[in-house]
Amino acid sequence: MPRRALILTVMFIGLAGCTTPMFTMPPGPQEYREGFSDGCSDGYAYAGSPFYKTRTTAEPPRMDDPYRVGWLAGFDRCRKSYQRIQTVVSSFFGPP
């Protein structure tokens, strides 16, 4: 059991840096990139990442068109990414 806890701790520490860095974001105007970054953080929170403030809504906070499009893209990508991580961890270690 201690080995399992150690492995989980190492994995969660590794997942702490799951935010998409600016240099890996898709190209686009600054408003789109800001929206993508914010959406990505919100997507991780919505999917249940313990490293982000809990989020219960899937709507962008602003309505600017490039920001909104970027937010939706970032939210979707990062939410799905974290859900895939959860699936792999659950299949490896079993349900929590």
Helices and strands as residue ranges (DSSP letters): H 2-15, G 22-24, H 30-47, H 65-93
